């Protein structure tokens, strides 16, 4: 009798387990279906810098990096903002303009050589039409406004196809202070920066508040007559003291402005435990190098590094961490103010497990489905919110 009872229990357990597995498979299939159905926009991918360092055929799945055509099609990526990144070391030099132009040229070449795969996109209408034609849009955003030293250059880059400008990067520039720079020389925006915000509004250039200091952010909120974006930032709630992410008060101000935060996928942006493990590793590595007076290429340094990481693995954040940040924004200010800004090809070996390249957006959609997000909500997160903001900025400019 006990044997029969045990078999019944095992049978029920197997039925329950099979049922759960079937439900999980349905969710995965649904996630893949939605990644094809919905337009997916990622507002920050650093592919151009890699192409500048060495041209690659990104129609090949095995090309270097996290972004290429086969992976993008697999993941359902439809519009990838190409980052025109200007290193802070070039600020205040004519080389900043040359560097920007070289990166823009790489994007143009990529489009011209692959017209059946990629297309220029300078408006919301372009992105929507390209999606209908199954072509990936490659709009551009300038990361660091260093080359924009007057309004004529702003207009020039707008005409070249730049549609957002991240006002600063790792150092304060002539526009504003940086979140990464301890020297807050302007206490927010510079006098030129304040006028630049108005001119960006006037011509329809999207203002990107990622990377800038808190003071600069709030001053942008006061001046801008159009919504703004944070093209690749996450929530400071999960990374206390990390100014590069946005605080809850900043998120509330962003929502009041009508803007959108595009969540960064880098583990540093997502998970405080990861940040601490990485910091501990860097402190120990530095101490060992300085104590033994070692050069960076000394084999003893590599031996120490390998041993330390084996005994103290840093690991990575996970897909659920990205979903946690999305969840936080939704609960704080609503589902209309959050999207995706991965920073693929820009955060090195720090991407979360399950979100290592552009083929993996369905994994995030699956996580959102498991949390009860509706299809309408997921569509907003994938592109609807960003398109709304972009269209409002276009309309604001055309009505002036």
SULURCOR-V836754 format. One record per run of one state. SS is the DSSP state (H for helix, E for strand, L for the rest). FROM is the first residue (numbers start at 1). TO is the last residue. If there is no record, write none. Layout:
((SS/FROM/TO) (SS/FROM/TO))
//
This chain:
((L/1/1) (H/2/37) (L/38/39) (E/40/45) (L/46/46) (H/47/53) (L/54/68) (H/69/75) (L/76/76) (E/77/85) (L/86/87) (H/88/90) (L/91/94) (H/95/113) (L/114/117) (E/118/119) (L/120/123) (H/124/132) (L/133/135) (E/136/137) (L/138/139) (E/140/143) (L/144/144) (H/145/147) (L/148/150) (H/151/160) (L/161/161) (E/162/166) (L/167/175) (E/176/176) (L/177/177) (E/178/178) (L/179/188) (E/189/189) (L/190/190) (H/191/203) (L/204/205) (E/206/208) (L/209/211) (E/212/212) (L/213/213) (H/214/223) (L/224/228) (E/229/233) (L/234/234) (E/235/235) (H/236/238) (L/239/245) (E/246/246) (L/247/247) (H/248/257) (L/258/259) (E/260/263) (L/264/265) (E/266/266) (H/267/270) (L/271/271) (H/272/291) (L/292/298) (H/299/311) (L/312/317) (E/318/318) (H/319/333) (L/334/334) (H/335/337) (E/338/340) (L/341/343) (E/344/344) (L/345/350) (E/351/351) (L/352/352) (E/353/353) (L/354/357) (H/358/370) (L/371/374) (H/375/398) (L/399/400))
//
